[in-house]
Structures are given as C-alpha cells and as structure tokens.
Amino acid sequence: MSTKPFRAPSMASFFDNLRASRLRAMFRRGELGLVALAVLIGVAAGLLVALIGALSTALHILVFGVERLSSSDLSGRIVLFGPIIGGMLLGLIIFILSKTRKKPMIDPIEANALHGGRLSLTDSIIVCVQNIVSNGFGASVGLEAGYTQIASGVASKIGIKLKLRRGDMRILVGCGAAGAIAAAFNAPLTGAFYAIELIIGTYTVVTLAPLIVSALVATTVIGLIGGHGLSIDIVDASRVTPADYVPAIFLGVVCAAIGIVLMQAVSFIEETARKSAIPGWLRPTLGGVAVGGLALISPQVLSSGHGALHLNIDAELTIYGLAGLFMLKAAASAISIGSNFRGGLFFASLFMGSLLGKIFALCAPYIGYGSTAPIVYAVIGMSAFAAAIIGGPLTMTFLALELTGDFQITALVLAAVITTSLVVRTTFGYSFATWRFHLRGESIRSAHDIGWIRDLTVGKMMRADIRKANVSMGLPAFKEKFPLGSTQRVIMTHDDGRYAGMVLVPEIYADPMDRDPSKISLETYLHYKNDILLPTMNARQAAAAFDAAESEALVVVNDKIENRPVGLLTESHTLRRYSEELDLRRREASGEL
C-alpha cells in the first residue's frame, strides 16, 4: 500500500487561508457585514446593467441603425434579416456549448431554491452573452434576465470565495438581483421586493437591509453613469373613487387568464420544438425567420419593447390596432423564448399589459366605467399582466408607484395585482419561471429554500452497521445467532446477497405455535419484502415510504437492480433529523444564527 508523503503548507497558502478566515468571520459577525457586501454588489450590479444596456444598444445601432428599435419605423429586409442573423449567431454559440458544457445552466431562482445560492459565474456570463445577442439582433426578449443572472453570479462568486453560510449566500444572490432590477428601472423598492418575492422567497427583517442597500447603491451608480429608467407621467388623471376598484379587479382577472394562456403557448412551442427533429442549434434561426416575418408587419415586436411602450402609452389607437399589436407581440415573444433565444418576459409582459389596459379602457364605457383615464388602465394592466407572468404582486405594485409617483393609482394597481396573483396561483399555480421548472420535473414553486431537503438524503441518515443473515440458514441457527434482546431487526438476504425481507426478532420468540423449529422456514417471518429505501432518496421521500409501508424502519439497498442491503433507517430518526434541519433554516432566516 503506497502512501503520499506529507507536505507542509506553504507560507503563502497559510496567509491566504488566514485572510479568508478573517474576512469570513467579519462578514458573518452580524448584519453590518452583509450590508457592506451589499454595497459592493450594488456597485457591481449598477455597472453591469449599464454595460449590458450599452452593448445591446450598440448592436441595435450596428445592425439596424437605430437606438430605440421597437419604436422605429424600420421596414424591409433589415427587420427580417436582423433576427435571422442573430438566430444563426446564437445557434453557433449553442452548438459550441453542446460540445463543451454538458450540465444545464441554472438561474438565480433555481440556485436559491435548490443549491443554497451557489451560482456559476462562468455560466452566468454565458447566459448574459446569449441574452445580449438575442436582444441586440431583435428577438422579442428583454435584458432583465441577463441583468439578474450576471449580477447574482458575481454576488454568488463573492460568497463562495468568503465561504459564507447557506443563508448568507442566498441573501447575496438576492442582493445581486435587487441591484440589477433597481438599476434597470431606476426603482430601488421594485428591485428590493423583486429579490424578496422571486429570488429569496420569504421576507425577514434580516434580509431587508442588505437588499435595500444593494438596490439603492445600484440606482445611484446607474444615475451617476447617466442611465435613465422607465417613467410614466400621469397628467390630469381623475380622482380615484371606491367604484374604480371594480374595473381594476376585473382587469386583474382578465390579465391572469391571458397570462396563463401565454405561458402555456410558450411551453407548447418549446415542447413542440424539443419533440421535433430540428436540432437545438438550428431552432434560433428558424425562430428568427418567424420573428422577422412578424416585424415586417410591425417593428414594435422587436427587442424588449421599451420604445414601443413609450410610443403607445399616450397614443390614440383603435381597439383593433391595439389587439393586433398585442397578438403580434405575444406571438413574437412566445416564438423567441420557445426557439431557444435567451431572455425573459419581464419587460415584454409590461408592454403587453399596457396594451391590454388600453383595450380595457376602450371597452370600459360600454360597461359603465368610462371615467378613468386610459393611461391609468394602461398602468394597471401593465402591472397586473407582469404579475401574472413574472409573479411578485408587491414588486409590480412598487414598480407602478415608482414609475408614476401616484399613490391613488397605486392603490388600484394593488387591487388588480392581488387579484391576478390569486387567480393565477389558484388556477395555474406557477409563474413563468417556475412553470418551466415544473416542465423539467423540478418541484419548484418559488425560490423558497428546499435544496436542504434534497441534501438530507437517506444515504446520509442511515445506519451502515446492520445485522444481516441468510434466509436459508434455518430457524434454530437463527435463534442461536440472534438470541432474544440482541437486536430488534435482522435483514435477511438470499444466497446471492439480494435483499429478501426483514425479520423482527421478538416476533420469532413470541410465536406460540408448537412446531418443530427445524421444519419452519424463516420466510414465514419475513416483512417488508418490497418496501425499500434508496440512498439517493431525500427525507421527504423517506417519510412517504414509511407511511406507505406502515413500518418503523426500512432497509436501504444500493439500487433496485442489484438490491443489496447497505443500511437501515428508522422513521423516528428521519423525522428528528428533518425537524433539526428545518429549525436550523428557520433560525438562519430569522437571524438567530
């Protein structure tokens, strides 16, 4: 047996570890340490948002010759071939990635829900580049996905370097997302609550300070650079009355229903493309052809829709024009996402929601609610539809407040988004992001931390020192080897080592039958022949198995093929470990640890 010679650590590695441990201790000492990191992350988020926005605008100018793509009057070959060229370039990137990176890339929601805030910075950069290419060449996707991905990736990298705890890592990822959204819209409250509702999944006093700080710092940075967020001027809007809540709530229901249809449409396109013989790298090109064709009808379907929203928010269009534009934008967005263009539906949902609101405003006089200004309904529809697609009712409420500065309108928005959220959650149950996780087989409905449940596996909880015996050994030999009181359970195996069942030792000695022991087979006493656990099962799956088998203990086998016993797990130990971990996460979230 060969052994490696002992090597003393170098002085450089010693001091590196010393510095790392001191930094880690400083940032884990209290909330002030996380706030200090939030400042750093906010600066990074603001700079990254400015950089990504500049790169996307540069591509718009280079490819299309205009800065505001969706508000331009472009036509002809350029609007057709722009998305096609972008699809070809993105397809090349996808082809290269398929040969070099086999693991799927995760987003901040998945990272916080399943991986304790661990997010690959390299993957985040790749996603961001794909998002810039998609948006820059006119695909109907926004940049918000790229913003949050790269900012959260940087935040996660900082946490990994400092070896922070699971709970602190999740907060840092939230800080990255908060800073990114705050900088994108010049809306710090929106950014902070986006992180709370969508990236972290729960609200605690401990998380609030770092998120707010990161959002404020990012907003300040983007302001110093010269970035401008979205703003909507409400002029001569009528005073809100109690009767105005009725159409706002009804509009919320409409937005919820249409939002569910849109999410299903995107999923249908993705699933159809996946089941087809079209390779993944070719799908963006074909999607670019479709998006370019729609852009020939109206260039407002291109890119995220910032320019188009400003163009249409005050414009007087017919109900047919608004409905037609909505259908075009919805189709372009669904095709873009479904054909592997990288991006999100955040701003696209805002644009489409504003169109729904204006359509509703034109219909309102016919149902007796024509006193509210159309722009107010546009703001309500914008927020409600985004709440249906993205989730986060408070996020969208604060967005309306920060965009308009009108508290009365914000009250109507709140009524609408709560209605939308309630309808979507009770009838559909998912936001756009979590719905796509569901289609992949992931049981994620929010960013609430469930990853620790997966980490608490049967293999980690089981006892490996098990008592085993061969089922063919006979009852007398069994009693001789396992006298009463020696053990509670014996795991029986066949001659080839496969699991046969479990024998309860007290049951054998309590058998009242007056029979010849040499003629009694041990198979008579076997229990739970088909009830087994696997090392990869988590605590929740193990608890369900105990309930189904109605057993206090089950055997753990290596796999279902070889079926060889490797351990034993009791129900009481499983529940105790689950309770301990649950209490630990609760204490981390509340700041007790």
C-alpha positions in Angstrom: 0.0 0.0 0.0 1.5 3.3 -1.1 1.1 6.5 0.8 1.7 10.0 -0.3 4.5 11.9 1.6 3.4 14.6 3.9 3.8 18.1 2.6 3.7 21.1 4.8 1.5 24.0 3.6 3.4 26.9 2.1 3.5 30.3 3.9 1.6 31.9 1.1 -1.3 29.4 1.4 -1.2 29.9 5.2 -1.6 33.6 4.9 -4.3 33.3 2.2 -6.3 31.0 4.5 -5.8 33.3 7.4 -7.0 36.3 5.4 -10.0 34.3 4.1 -11.0 33.2 7.6 -10.7 36.7 9.0 -12.9 38.1 6.2 -15.4 35.3 6.6 -15.6 35.9 10.4 -16.0 39.7 9.8 -18.9 39.2 7.3 -20.6 36.5 9.5 -20.3 38.5 12.7 -23.5 40.4 12.1 -25.8 42.2 9.7 -23.3 45.0 9.1 -21.0 42.6 7.3 -23.8 41.6 4.8 -24.7 45.3 4.3 -21.0 46.0 3.5 -21.1 43.2 0.9 -24.4 44.6 -0.4 -22.7 47.9 -1.1 -20.1 46.1 -3.2 -22.7 44.0 -5.0 -24.9 47.1 -5.7 -21.9 48.9 -7.3 -21.2 45.8 -9.5 -24.9 45.5 -10.4 -25.1 49.1 -11.5 -22.0 48.9 -13.6 -23.0 45.6 -15.2 -26.5 46.9 -16.1 -25.0 49.9 -17.7 -22.5 47.8 -19.6 -25.1 45.3 -20.8 -27.5 48.0 -21.8 -24.8 49.8 -23.8 -23.7 46.7 -25.6 -27.3 45.9 -26.6 -27.9 49.5 -27.8 -24.6 49.3 -29.8 -25.8 46.1 -31.5 -29.1 47.9 -32.3 -27.2 50.7 -33.9 -24.8 48.4 -35.7 -27.4 46.0 -37.1 -30.5 48.2 -37.5 -29.1 51.7 -37.5 -31.4 52.9 -34.7 -31.1 53.2 -30.9 -34.8 52.5 -30.0 -35.6 49.5 -32.1 -39.2 48.9 -31.1 -40.2 52.5 -31.6 -38.6 52.9 -35.1 -40.3 52.9 -38.4 -38.0 50.4 -40.0 -39.2 48.1 -42.7 -38.0 45.8 -45.4 -35.1 43.5 -45.4 -33.4 44.8 -42.3 -36.2 43.9 -39.9 -36.4 40.4 -41.5 -32.7 39.5 -41.6 -31.7 41.1 -38.3 -33.4 38.3 -36.1 -32.3 35.7 -38.6 -28.6 36.7 -38.3 -29.0 36.8 -34.5 -30.5 33.3 -34.6 -27.6 32.0 -36.6 -25.0 33.5 -34.3 -26.9 32.2 -31.2 -27.2 28.8 -32.8 -23.4 28.7 -33.3 -23.0 29.5 -29.5 -25.5 26.8 -28.6 -23.6 24.3 -30.9 -20.3 25.1 -29.2 -21.8 24.9 -25.7 -23.4 21.5 -26.5 -19.9 20.1 -27.2 -18.2 21.8 -24.2 -20.7 22.1 -21.4 -23.0 19.2 -20.5 -24.5 20.5 -17.3 -27.6 22.7 -17.6 -27.1 26.3 -16.6 -29.2 27.5 -13.6 -30.7 30.8 -12.9 -30.9 32.7 -9.5 -34.3 31.3 -8.6 -33.1 27.7 -9.0 -29.8 28.5 -7.4 -31.5 29.8 -4.2 -34.2 27.1 -4.2 -32.0 24.1 -4.7 -28.3 24.9 -4.4 -28.0 27.2 -1.4 -27.2 30.3 -3.5 -24.4 28.7 -5.5 -24.3 30.0 -9.0 -21.6 29.5 -11.6 -20.1 32.9 -12.7 -18.9 31.3 -16.0 -22.4 30.1 -16.7 -23.9 33.5 -15.8 -21.5 35.2 -18.3 -22.5 32.8 -21.0 -26.2 33.4 -20.3 -25.6 37.1 -20.3 -23.8 37.0 -23.7 -26.6 34.9 -25.2 -29.2 37.5 -23.8 -27.3 40.4 -25.4 -27.1 38.7 -28.7 -30.8 37.8 -28.6 -31.9 41.2 -27.7 -29.4 43.1 -29.8 -30.5 41.3 -33.0 -34.1 42.0 -32.4 -35.5 38.9 -30.7 -38.6 39.7 -28.6 -36.9 39.2 -25.3 -35.8 41.6 -22.5 -32.4 42.1 -20.9 -33.7 41.7 -17.3 -32.8 38.0 -17.3 -29.2 38.9 -18.3 -29.1 41.7 -15.7 -30.2 39.5 -12.8 -28.1 36.5 -14.0 -24.8 38.2 -14.1 -25.3 40.4 -11.0 -26.4 37.3 -9.0 -23.5 35.3 -10.4 -21.0 37.9 -9.2 -22.7 38.0 -5.8 -22.6 34.2 -5.5 -18.9 34.2 -6.5 -18.1 36.6 -3.7 -20.0 34.4 -1.2 -18.2 31.3 -2.4 -14.8 33.0 -2.1 -15.7 34.0 1.5 -17.1 30.6 2.3 -20.3 32.1 3.7 -23.2 30.1 5.1 -26.1 28.8 3.1 -28.4 31.5 4.3 -25.9 34.3 3.7 -25.3 33.0 0.2 -29.0 33.2 -0.6 -29.1 36.8 0.6 -26.2 37.8 -1.5 -27.8 36.3 -4.6 -30.9 38.3 -3.8 -28.7 41.4 -3.4 -27.4 40.9 -6.9 -30.9 40.6 -8.4 -32.2 43.5 -6.3 -29.4 45.8 -7.6 -29.9 44.6 -11.2 -33.7 45.3 -11.3 -33.3 48.5 -9.4 -30.7 49.8 -11.8 -32.8 48.7 -14.9 -35.9 50.6 -13.9 -34.4 53.3 -11.6 -36.7 51.8 -8.9 -35.0 50.7 -5.7 -38.2 49.5 -4.0 -39.1 47.4 -7.0 -35.6 45.8 -7.0 -35.7 45.0 -3.3 -39.1 43.4 -3.4 -38.3 41.6 -6.6 -35.5 39.9 -4.7 -37.7 39.2 -1.7 -40.6 37.7 -3.7 -38.9 36.0 -6.5 -35.2 35.3 -5.6 -35.3 34.6 -1.8 -38.9 33.6 -1.5 -39.5 34.8 2.0 -39.5 38.2 3.9 -37.4 38.6 7.0 -36.1 41.7 8.8 -32.5 40.3 8.3 -32.8 40.2 4.6 -34.4 43.6 4.1 -31.4 45.8 5.0 -28.9 44.2 2.5 -31.4 44.1 -0.3 -32.5 47.8 0.1 -28.8 48.9 0.4 -27.9 47.0 -2.8 -30.9 48.4 -4.7 -30.2 52.0 -3.6 -26.5 51.8 -4.4 -27.1 50.3 -7.8 -29.7 53.0 -8.6 -27.2 55.6 -7.5 -24.4 54.1 -9.7 -26.6 53.9 -12.8 -27.7 57.5 -12.2 -24.2 58.7 -12.0 -23.3 57.0 -15.2 -26.2 58.6 -16.9 -28.7 55.8 -17.2 -32.4 56.6 -17.4 -35.1 54.3 -16.1 -38.7 54.0 -17.3 -41.1 56.7 -16.2 -44.8 57.4 -16.9 -46.3 60.8 -16.5 -49.9 60.8 -15.3 -51.4 64.1 -16.2 -55.0 65.2 -15.4 -55.9 61.7 -14.1 -59.3 61.6 -12.4 -59.6 61.2 -8.7 -59.9 57.5 -7.6 -63.2 56.5 -6.1 -64.3 53.3 -4.5 -66.2 52.4 -7.7 -63.0 52.4 -9.6 -61.8 49.3 -7.8 -64.4 47.1 -9.6 -63.0 47.5 -13.1 -59.4 47.3 -11.7 -60.2 43.9 -10.2 -61.9 42.8 -13.3 -58.9 43.8 -15.4 -56.8 41.8 -13.0 -58.8 38.7 -13.7 -58.5 39.3 -17.5 -54.7 39.7 -17.2 -54.5 36.5 -15.2 -56.4 34.5 -17.8 -54.4 35.8 -20.8 -51.2 35.4 -18.9 -51.8 31.7 -18.3 -52.6 31.3 -22.0 -49.3 33.0 -22.9 -47.3 30.8 -20.6 -49.0 27.7 -22.0 -48.2 28.9 -25.5 -44.5 29.4 -24.8 -44.4 25.9 -23.2 -46.2 24.4 -26.2 -43.8 25.9 -28.7 -40.8 24.7 -26.6 -42.2 21.2 -26.3 -43.0 21.0 -30.0 -39.5 22.1 -30.9 -38.0 19.7 -28.5 -40.0 16.7 -29.9 -39.2 17.7 -33.4 -36.2 16.5 -35.4 -34.9 20.1 -35.5 -31.5 20.3 -33.7 -31.2 22.8 -30.9 -28.7 25.0 -32.6 -30.9 25.4 -35.6 -34.0 26.5 -33.7 -33.0 30.1 -33.1 -32.5 30.6 -36.8 -36.0 29.3 -37.6 -37.3 31.4 -34.7 -35.6 34.4 -36.2 -37.3 33.9 -39.5 -40.7 33.9 -37.7 -39.9 36.9 -35.6 -38.5 38.8 -38.6 -41.7 38.0 -40.5 -43.8 39.4 -37.7 -41.6 42.5 -37.6 -42.4 43.1 -41.3 -46.0 43.7 -40.1 -44.9 45.9 -37.2 -41.3 46.6 -35.9 -42.7 47.1 -32.4 -42.5 43.4 -31.8 -38.7 43.6 -31.9 -36.5 43.6 -28.8 -38.0 44.1 -25.3 -40.3 46.9 -26.2 -39.0 49.9 -24.3 -39.5 52.3 -27.2 -42.9 50.7 -28.2 -44.3 51.2 -24.7 -43.4 54.9 -24.7 -44.8 55.2 -28.2 -48.1 53.6 -27.4 -48.8 54.7 -23.8 -50.3 58.0 -24.9 -51.1 57.2 -28.5 -54.7 57.0 -29.6 -55.2 53.7 -31.3 -58.3 51.7 -32.2 -59.2 48.6 -30.3 -58.4 46.6 -33.4 -55.0 48.2 -33.7 -54.2 47.5 -30.0 -55.5 43.9 -30.2 -53.5 43.3 -33.3 -50.3 44.7 -31.8 -50.8 42.6 -28.7 -51.2 39.4 -30.7 -48.1 40.2 -32.7 -46.0 40.9 -29.6 -47.3 37.8 -27.8 -46.6 35.6 -30.8 -43.1 37.1 -31.2 -42.3 36.7 -27.5 -43.6 33.1 -27.4 -41.6 32.2 -30.6 -38.4 33.9 -29.3 -38.4 32.0 -26.0 -39.7 28.8 -27.5 -37.0 28.7 -30.2 -34.1 29.0 -27.7 -33.5 32.7 -27.8 -32.1 33.7 -24.4 -34.0 36.2 -22.4 -37.1 36.8 -20.3 -40.6 38.2 -20.5 -40.3 40.9 -17.8 -40.5 44.0 -20.0 -42.4 42.2 -22.7 -45.1 41.5 -20.2 -45.2 45.2 -19.1 -45.6 46.3 -22.7 -48.3 43.7 -23.4 -50.1 44.5 -20.2 -50.2 48.2 -21.1 -51.9 47.2 -24.4 -54.4 45.1 -22.5 -55.1 48.0 -20.2 -55.8 50.4 -23.1 -58.0 47.8 -24.8 -59.9 47.6 -21.5 -60.2 51.4 -21.3 -61.9 51.4 -24.7 -64.3 48.8 -23.6 -65.0 50.3 -20.1 -67.6 52.9 -21.2 -69.8 50.1 -22.5 -70.0 48.6 -19.0 -70.5 51.8 -17.2 -66.9 52.6 -16.2 -65.6 55.2 -18.5 -64.5 57.9 -16.1 -60.9 56.6 -15.5 -58.3 57.9 -17.9 -56.9 55.3 -20.4 -53.4 55.8 -19.2 -54.4 54.7 -15.7 -55.9 51.4 -17.1 -52.6 51.0 -19.1 -50.6 51.2 -15.8 -53.0 48.8 -14.1 -52.8 46.4 -17.0 -49.1 46.7 -17.2 -48.6 45.7 -13.6 -51.3 43.0 -13.4 -50.1 41.2 -16.6 -46.5 41.3 -15.4 -47.6 39.9 -12.0 -49.3 37.0 -13.9 -46.2 36.2 -15.9 -43.4 37.1 -13.6 -45.1 36.8 -10.2 -44.4 39.2 -7.4 -47.5 41.3 -6.7 -45.8 43.7 -4.4 -42.9 44.0 -6.9 -45.3 45.2 -9.6 -47.2 47.4 -7.2 -44.0 49.2 -6.2 -43.0 49.4 -9.9 -46.2 51.3 -10.6 -45.6 53.6 -7.7 -42.0 54.4 -8.7 -42.9 54.8 -12.4 -45.9 57.1 -11.8 -45.4 58.6 -8.3 -49.2 58.5 -7.9 -50.4 56.8 -4.7 -54.0 56.7 -5.7 -53.3 54.8 -8.9 -51.0 52.5 -6.9 -54.0 51.6 -4.8 -55.9 50.5 -7.9 -52.8 48.6 -9.1 -52.5 46.8 -5.8 -56.1 45.6 -6.0 -55.5 44.4 -9.6 -52.2 42.6 -9.0 -53.5 40.8 -5.8 -56.5 39.6 -7.9 -54.2 38.5 -10.7 -51.9 36.7 -8.3 -54.7 35.0 -6.5 -56.3 33.8 -9.8 -53.0 32.5 -11.2 -52.0 30.7 -8.1 -55.3 29.0 -7.5 -56.0 28.0 -11.2 -52.4 27.5 -12.5 -50.1 27.6 -9.6 -46.9 28.8 -11.3 -45.2 31.9 -12.6 -43.4 31.7 -16.0 -40.0 30.7 -14.4 -41.4 28.1 -12.0 -43.7 26.7 -14.7 -40.7 25.9 -16.9 -39.1 24.2 -13.8 -42.2 22.1 -13.5 -42.0 21.0 -17.1 -38.4 19.9 -16.4 -39.6 17.8 -13.5 -38.5 20.2 -10.7 -40.9 20.7 -7.9 -40.2 24.5 -7.5 -43.0 26.9 -7.0 -40.8 29.7 -5.6 -37.3 30.5 -4.5 -38.0 29.2 -1.0 -35.1 27.1 0.1 -35.9 23.4 -0.4 -32.4 22.4 -1.5 -31.5 21.3 2.0 -34.3 18.7 1.8 -32.6 17.2 -1.2 -29.3 17.3 0.6 -30.7 15.4 3.6 -30.6 12.1 1.9 -31.2 8.6 3.1 -27.6 7.7 2.5 -26.5 10.4 4.9 -29.1 9.5 7.6 -28.9 5.6 7.5 -27.0 3.3 9.8 -24.5 1.2 7.9 -23.8 -1.2 10.8 -26.7 -3.5 10.1 -27.3 -7.1 11.3 -27.7 -9.5 8.3 -28.4 -13.2 7.9 -29.1 -15.6 5.1 -32.8 -16.6 4.7 -31.7 -20.3 4.1 -30.0 -20.7 7.5 -33.0 -22.1 9.3 -34.8 -21.1 12.5 -32.6 -23.0 15.0 -29.4 -21.4 13.6 -31.1 -18.0 13.6 -32.1 -18.3 17.2 -28.6 -19.3 18.2 -27.1 -16.4 16.3 -29.7 -13.8 17.4 -30.9 -14.5 21.0 -33.8 -12.5 22.4 -32.6 -9.0 23.3 -29.6 -9.0 21.0 -31.2 -6.8 18.3 -34.7 -5.7 17.2 -34.4 -6.4 13.5 -32.4 -8.6 11.2 -32.1 -8.0 7.5 -32.4 -11.2 5.5 -30.7 -11.9 2.2 -30.8 -14.6 -0.5 -27.8 -16.7 -1.3 -26.7 -14.2 -3.9 -26.8 -11.3 -1.5 -30.1 -9.7 -2.7 -32.5 -8.4 -0.1 -35.2 -10.9 0.9 -37.0 -9.1 3.7 -36.8 -8.1 7.4 -37.3 -10.3 10.4 -38.5 -8.9 13.7 -36.6 -10.9 16.4 -39.2 -10.5 19.2 -41.9 -11.9 16.8 -39.9 -15.1 16.4 -39.6 -15.7 20.1 -43.2 -14.8 20.8 -44.5 -17.4 18.3 -47.0 -19.6 20.3 -47.1 -22.3 17.7 -45.9 -25.7 18.9 -44.0 -26.8 15.8 -40.7 -28.4 15.0 -38.2 -25.5 14.6 -36.2 -27.4 12.1 -39.1 -27.6 9.7 -40.1 -23.9 9.9 -38.7 -21.6 7.2 -37.5 -18.2 8.0 -39.5 -16.9 5.0 -42.6 -17.3 7.2 -41.4 -14.3 9.3 -40.3 -12.0 6.5 -41.7 -8.5 6.4 -41.4 -5.6 4.0 -40.1 -7.7 1.1 -40.9 -5.0 -1.4 -40.6 -1.9 0.8 -37.1 -0.5 0.5 -35.3 2.9 0.5 -32.6 4.1 -1.8 -29.6 6.1 -0.7 -30.5 9.0 -3.1 -34.0 9.5 -1.6 -34.4 12.6 0.5 -36.1 12.9 3.9 -39.5 13.8 2.5 -39.5 10.8 0.2 -38.3 8.5 3.0 -41.2 9.8 5.3 -43.7 9.0 2.5 -42.2 5.5 2.2 -42.6 4.9 5.9 -46.2 5.9 5.7 -46.9 3.7 2.8 -45.2 0.6 4.4 -46.6 1.4 7.9 -43.2 0.5 9.2 -40.9 2.0 11.9 -37.8 1.0 10.0 -36.9 0.2 6.4 -33.9 -1.3 4.7 -31.7 0.8 2.4 -30.5 -1.0 -0.7 -27.8 0.1 -3.1 -30.1 0.2 -6.1 -33.2 -1.5 -7.5 -31.3 -3.8 -9.8 -28.7 -5.4 -7.5 -31.0 -4.9 -4.5 -28.2 -5.4 -1.9 -28.8 -4.1 1.6 -26.4 -1.3 2.6 -28.1 0.2 5.7 -31.1 0.7 7.9 -33.2 3.8 8.6 -35.8 4.4 11.2 -38.8 6.7 10.9 -38.1 8.4 14.2 -34.5 9.3 13.2 -35.7 10.6 9.9 -38.3 12.9 11.4 -35.9 14.0 14.1 -33.2 15.0 11.5 -35.8 16.7 9.3 -37.0 18.7 12.3 -33.5 19.7 13.3 -32.7 20.9 9.8 -36.0 22.7 9.5 -35.3 24.5 12.8 -31.8 25.4 11.6 -33.0 27.0 8.4 -35.7 28.9 10.3 -33.1 30.3 12.8 -30.8 31.2 9.9 -33.6 33.1 8.1 -34.6 35.0 11.3 -31.1 36.0 12.1 -30.7 33.9 15.2 -27.5 32.3 13.8 
